[in-house]
């Protein structure tokens, strides 16, 4: 049941993200990290096999794959692969067994990455999802900011009709710290929102 809901939400997200016209190429680390997340992880929720194919050489989202030894810190002992945008210090990790995707950012101001992710999500999927703050949580030097993506308008109605219940939506988590680890200041993830 959960995978069916996730797949349905992913289809809507992928359609919405693909409708965004190509803008001026990103320049700042926050812009590059956010674009990598929105058009990589977020646009492929429930379809990481498609993202994997698009990341390969010749694919439209091509990024160089890190060797297994260099990918280990991003995979934390789980099976998967990591891809690097070296010019920005941005790494996209695919955790294959867990069907998860995350973007790691070496150095970026917390305020900049939070604002950019929210802005890019609204631009990419605002027609299909309400993007709204879901709160914050502090854990020592780490701060997690939650953005909830709730299906809206006709898309929400379609999901209710198809599944017979209110859709749960998705949750983006941007975890930042400017002093916990000087070589890792942000992690961005997405998953099904827990009611």
N, C-alpha and C positions, 0 to 999 in steps of 0.2 A: 504494500500500500504506500509506504513512504517513498519508495523509488518511483512509483507511478506519479505521485504528486510532484516530486522533485523533477521528473522528466517533463511534466506539463508546465511547471514554472520555468524550467530551462528553455523550453521552446519559445515561450513568450519573451523571455529575456534575450535570447539570441535574435529573435525577429526585431525586437526593439533596438538592440545594439547595432544590428546591421543596417538599420535605416538612417543612422547618423552619417551625415556627409563628412568627408575627410576635411579636417580643419588644418590650420597651419601646423607644421610639425612641432611636437613638444620641445621645449628648450630647457626648462629647469628640471632638476631631479624629481621634484614633486609631480610635475606634469608627466614625465616619462614613467615614473612608478605607477601613477594613477592610470595612465593609458594602458600600461602593461597589464594591470589588474582588471580594468573594465573590459577590455577587448580580449583578454586571455582568460583569466579565472572566471570572472562573473558571466561573461557571454557563453561560457561552456559548462555551467553548472549542470551536472548530470550527463555530460557528454565529453568527458576528458579525453576519450579516445580520439575525438575529432580535433581537440586542441593539440594533442600529441602529434597528429599528422600535420597540422598547420605550422608547428614549430620546427619541423624537419627542414633540412636544406631544400630549397625550391618552394617551400610553403610560404604563404603570404604573411605569416607571423614569425618567420624564421628567426631563431636565436641560437647561438652556439651552445651546445650541450657541455656541461662541466664533466670532467673525468670523475669516475666514481669516488675517488679519494677526496676530491675538492667538494663534491656534492654532499658528503656525509653530514656536515654540520646542519645543512638545510633539511635533510631527510630524517634526522634524529633516530637512526637505526631502523627506519621503516623502508620497505621497497619503494623505489621511485626513481625519478630523474630530476635534475636541476639544470636550468638554462640561464645564461648570463647576458645582461646588457651592461657590459663592462664600462662603457663611457659614463654611465650614471650610477654605477654601484648598485644595480637592481638585479635580483635573482628571482626567477619564477620556479617554484618547486611543484612537481606533480607527484603526489603520494598515491601510487596506483592501487594498492590494496584497499586503502581507506577512501578512495574516490574523492580526494581533497586536492585543492590547489591553493597555494599561498604565494604572496610576493613579499620578499625581504628587501629592505632598503638600508644600505650602509649608513649614509649620512643625509638627514633631511630634518628641517625644523618641524616639530609636532604640529604647530598651527598651520603650516603650509600644506602638509600632506592631508590633514583632516579636511581642510577647506577644499582642496583640489579633488579628493575622492568624492565628496558630496556633490560638488559642481559637475563633475564628469558623469556621475550616476544619473543626476537629474537630466542632463543633456542627452544621455544615451537611452534612458528607459522611462523618462518622465511621462511619456504618453500612455504607458501601460501600467506603471507602478507609481504609487505615492512613495517618495523617498523622504523619510522623516526620522529625526533623532530618536534613538531608542534608549538613551541614557549613557552614563559613564561609570566606570569602575576603576578604582585605584588599588594597586597591589604593590606596596613598596614604591620603587622608582618607576614602575610601569603604570601607564594609564591606558585603558581600553575605552574606545568610543564606539557605540553601537549605532548603526544606521539600519532602520527597518525598511524593507521594500515590500509594500503591500499592494497586491493587484488592485487596479482601479477600473472604474467605468465598465465598458463592454467586456474587457478581458476578465475582470472579476466575475461578472455575470456568467460568462462562458465556463469558468472554472466551477462555479457553484452548480450550474446545470450539469456539468460533466461528472462531478464528484459528489454532489448532493450535500455539501457542507461548505462552511466558510473556509477559504484558502488561508493557510498559515503564513505564507509569504516567505521571504528570505531575510537573512540578517548578515550585514557586512560588519566585520570587526576590524577596527584600525587600532593596533596596539603600538604605543610609542613610548620612548624614553630617550632623553637626550644625555643621560649620564650613566645608565645601567651598564651599557656596553658601547664603547666608543666606535666599534665596527659594525654595530647593528642598532639602528635607531627606530625602525618601524617594521611591522609585520601586518599584512592585510590579508584577511580571509573572508570566505563567504560560505553560508550553509543555510539549511532550513531553519526558520525562526521557530523557537519553542513557544507555544502559547502560554 
